[in-house]
Structures are given as structure tokens and as C-alpha cells.
Amino acid sequence: MPISFNLGKKLIILVLIVSVVALSITGFLSFNYADQILKQRAGDQLLGESTVRGDTLRLLFESRIEQNNILASDPMIQFLISQMNQSSENEFQELKENNRRDFLIQVQAFQELIGFSIGFEDVKIIGANGKIFFSLVGNADTDFSENPFFKRGMKESFIEFEPAESGKKMIVVSPVFADDSKKGDEPIGVIISRMRTASIDNVLINKSGLGETGEVYIVNNQYLMLSESRFFENAIFQQKVDTLGVQKCFNEDEEYIGFYTDYRGVPIFGSSYCANDLGIVLLVEIDEAEVEKPIIILQERILETGIVITLVMGIVAFVISKSLSRPLIELKNAANKISSGNFDVRTNIKTGDEIGELSHAFDSMAQKLQESLIEIKQKEEVIKQLEGDMLLKFSQHEQNDCVGVIDMSDSTRISSKLSDQDITKLYEIFLNFMAKIIQKHNGQVVKNIGDALMFRFSNVDIKDDKVLRNILECCLFMIESHGELQKQLTAENLPKLDYKISVTYGSVKVAESTTSNISDIFGPTVNRCFKINSLCSRNSFVIGENFYKMVKKLTEYDFIELCVIELKQKYDYNVFEVRRKGLDSFGKK
């Protein structure tokens, strides 16, 4: 009996030792696996957040610069700046007042082109000498020759931010070059635009998937925070951020992910998106304590479980230690699948112990990550949709089109006497009536602008009389269909309606919308078509000089030159009214 007892005691001690050692090893490996998996997952999440949001910000910044460059390359803006640069000191103020209306027209046309969703507030057009030629918020006389935005704008396009009562404003600066400038020529002026930052803030304020301490913010190259802090109030342009992620970007042009101390002096786990070329760095951070919390909980529970199991049964401890490894391996495999981009994977380990809780926490984290990424992608789509009019892919070629505009006369006076429902019905009948005629003659409706309809005949063969005659017939048919249009309006108890049509020919640039199959067009030819439309009388059809030179050989039409002295003197451009031979504008003898 003593021998058996001693042997049993030794066996128990041996089993306990084996159990303790095995459980200790298993507990250590489990903790180490969990620590690596959770830190890797947190790092992947932060990296994904910083990459997606950083790419979205870069797209927004580049689109703002591109939109400002559109205004800077407008031929009328270039002409007016060149004219005012050459004026004497005595002539300058008078010329500035005279040209304000032309500047305003071009800026408003630019706003209509890009839409109002970008938060456009002010634009200043400044000459090469630093004098303000035009300001949307006032005709200021401030000298900008020493302004840092102006000086840098004479060299390149860029984006900066400035403090404002509501936080900050975006400043977009573009140089203006002469219409005939060559590479290496000096700019003739600078355009400084001020915009709201709502679209940028929307990218940053979403804290989904970042826990209780996570935040996303941007810092400029002066090491100042440009967005609101989750922890401090009034942090914009007030909070200095000189952390490792910021230093890596602005000193070494590198991105960083890892543990470091943030601007509060708190240890965090962060990931940076470096946009040094844009003068900013985006940081996504979460407190280290929140990252480590599940691991610490797991460590405490593994230790408690080990003590209880060791005291109760060494053999069971050994078996359990073996069983602990399997679900952790499954967790690791699931984590590897998630790190490769498969966010649908779930462990579904239901063991009723700490590993089961870890699995549940892991599955919950994976689900939240998946939902967070889906939400970010949805927000990206919303941003693209809101700025659909400005997200354009510009073609690298020009083409020669016949561009036309049909505009309703006295629409303001007519609509002021109608209800909203009748106004909608009036516009619908008018625009659809004309669009059907255009399509019948193989034309393309580009877009409606309020009460006007812009259309075109693309890549016109100027040598084909049949093609040229078809364009004239389309416009004359719209004029001659005036009576038929009135019948449709009368049937709906709507008032009489007059209109005027203009067509010109020339080079246009094509802009393909990311949200529509219909291409937009822009350029001097489009601007000229709208300008000569204002010279047209009611229920008449006029053409520009370029188109007139092509169709004047067609003998079945009369071309009556309009005496517009201002147009001739200013643009050296003539306008002609078109009628059928021997008939008036309504097709009557």
C-alpha cells in the first residue's frame, strides 16, 4: 500500500506537473496567438480605414484643383485678364468696373457647369501685378502682390486651408496663362477660390468601426490639426500634432503603422496616409489600451481557468490544453482569410469557454469590419453622386460640331403667373416637343439649362450639302412648328409661348459624366452659341459666321445679316438670320 500510494502520489504529482506545464504552454501560446491576431486585425482595419479615406480625400482635392483650372483656362477670363494687365493706371479702375459684368457671367457659367454642391463661396481673379480684377464678394482694392497664396499661385496650382468662424475654409489656387501661351511662359494672373469643407469633413467624422477611442483627422505641413478632435474642442489650427506618423510623412515622405504616442501624450495604435504633395497627412488612431483590452481579459481568464483545472484534475487540464489549441488555430486561419480580403468568414466556435467568447468577439469584430467597409464604400458612392456634375472625364481630343440652343422667351414673366404644377407641365411640353424634332433630324440633345435646350450635330462633314441642309431644316421646322406647339399648350390651359434658336459651328471639347451616358460639351463654340441666341428675335433662327460660310452656298435659303455693331467690334463676328427663300420666319409668303 505505501508503495502504491507513493506511486500514485508520484503519478498525481507527475500528472499535475505535466498538466501545469502543458496548460502553461498552451496558455502562453493561446495568448500569443490571440495577441498577434488581434493586433494584426486592428492594424489591417486601421490601414484599410486610412487608405480608403485617404484616397477619397485625394480624389476630392484633385477634383477641386481640376475644377479651378477649368475656370482659369476659360478664354474669356484669359482675354479680360490680358486686357486689364495692359491697361494704364488711369484706365484701370474704369476698365475694372466695365469688365466686372463679363467676369461675373463667366464665373456664374462656371458654377452652373460644376454644380453648387462643392460649397463654392468666393473667387478672386488677380492680375500679374497683384491687383484684384474681380471678387465675387466685393470689388476689393487690396494689393495681393505680397500675398503668399498669390506668390505660390504664380508658380503652381495647389490647395490650402485657412481658419474661419465655422472652423476652416478650403483655398484653391490656380495660375492663369494667356490663351496662346507656351510651355515655360509666365502666368498672366491667379485665381483664388474659397470653398466650404463639408465634403471633406464627411469623410472624417464617421467613427464607425473605430471603437470608443478611435478618431480620424488630418494635419498640415505646419503640424497643425485641420479637423475636429474627438477629445478636444476648437482643435482646428489650434492643436499642434508632432507625432511619429506626421514626422514620417513630412520628413521622409513615408506612411507609418504601429504604436506611438499621440498629440494627447496617450499611447495609441495608428496608421497614416501620407499626401505630402498636397501638404497633408491623414491619421487613423485608436488607444492602445482599447486594442489590448481583449487580450488582457483573455490572459486573466486563461490564468484563472488554468488554476482551477490544475487543482481539480491534471489529466483533464492536459486534454483541455490540447483542445484549446484547435479553436485558436481556427481563429488564426480565419484571421488570415480576413487579412486576404474575405470578410465573409466566421469561426462560429461555440465551446462555452473563454475561447468561445474570443471567437464570438472575433466574429463580431469581423462583422463590424465588414459593415464598416460597406458603409465607407456607400459613402464614397454618395459623394460621387452628389458631385456627379463635376466628376467628369475629359476627352483628350477636340471635334467639330454644330452646336445649337433653343431658348424660351420671357419665361420669367410667364412662369410668375403660373402654379408650380403648371410651370412643370409648361417646361415638359416645350422641352420634349423640341427634343423630338432634334432627334428626328439625327441631332443629339445635350442637356436642358432651365428653360433652354442645348443640342448638337457631332463631327459635321462640312462638304456634305445634305448634312448641312438637314441641320437648317431641323431648326426651321422647330420655328414652323410654333402653331402645333401652341395647340398642345392650349389643350392644357397653358399660355402662349415664343422662343428663339441659334446655331454655330466650331471646335468643342467633350466631357463624359461618370453618372450618365450623355456627353457634355464645352468651349468657346458653346459660349458663342449662347451669346448670339440673345441677339435673336422671337420665333426666329440665327446662325454664327462660321456656320454661315458653310451653308451660304445653299440657294433655297435667305441669309440676312444682323447689324450688331458691338459684337462685330468686340469679337469680329457676324450673325445671320435664316429664312426660306421668299418666306418669313413662320414659313409664310
C-alpha angles and dihedrals in degrees: 000000000000090000092048090046092049090046091049090047091051090046090050091047090046091049090046091049091048090046093049093046093044092046091046092051092044092047091049093048091045092051092045092049092047092047092052094043096049094044091047091049092048089048092050090049093050092045091050092048094048093045096048095043093041092052089048091052091048090052090050093048094047092047091052091052091046091050092050089049089056089061091044091054095049107126093221092051090049092049094048093047092049090049094050093044088060096047122107123243091258093049097042101082094045092046090048092055093044094050097044092090092051090049090049092050092053093046092049090048088052091051091051090049097052097031128234098268093095092071096245108188110160142001128194121195111202129187126230090264093058096255119137110241096178139005124185093212097044144334094266123185097205116142108235097181091109096035110122092220090053094047094050091041090060086064107036149348115265147152126238136167131227132192119264138175090260093047111274144348128215116239115202115190128189132173118235118222128194117265091248096039122138132210109292096025118134118251118257093215148335134252116212114190126188119208139175118252102220093120091052093046090051089061091052107039097064107102095178111141093012098098124218098318104031120116140171121213142151130232128198127223089266087066092246124136113247099188137051119282122230089220107034132047124230092016096148109112088348105074116074114213113195100160133141094264092053094045092050091054102045098034102037103014089235135129121233137203124182146069122320142133116279131214090279092056090249122134109247142169109237145171125202133207108206117211097166091156088061094042097246143094123204117215129197111191140170128183114267089226091061091049092049097042097088090047093051091049090049091049093052093048094047089052093049092046091049093053093049094046093046092052094045104041130350094195092051088049090056092049092046091048088056091048091050092062096058099059090043090055088051088052090051092049090048090049091051090051091050091048088055090057103266102127093167093076118110128181096210090192108168106179097138093234138089091289089055089051090048089049091050090048090047093049090047090051091049091050092049090048090052092048091046093053091046090051092049091051090048090051089050089055090049091052091049091048093048091052095038092126092055100039097087132157106218117215118233095227139062126224135195113246139169103236121199137186128195112193130188114236121232092356092156093056093045096046093047088070096048135078120248090256093052092046090054092048091047093053092043094053094044098046095042092046092055094040091058091053091049093049091046088059092049094256125140124235107222101184145309118251107198105297094351130087122209118203138166146196104220128219094001116202101226092196094058108089090190092060093047092047090051091057093050091046091051093055095041090049090054089053093045090049090065092108094050090051090052090054091056092048093047090051088059093045091249126144128258115280133206129190144176133221132210131183132182136168131229149098119319135181119228124225116195113208119224090219102042140048091220116093120223123216132208142169140093093309091060092046091049092051092056091046096053090045088069088058094055121102123230117293092003137120125224133181134200125247094257092057092041091060088057099047104033088095090067102098098195091074135067117223113201116192114225116224101233104156095178093054092047094048097042102039104012088234131135130208127209132196114222124216136161113264109281094356134103124239091279093054095256127132 
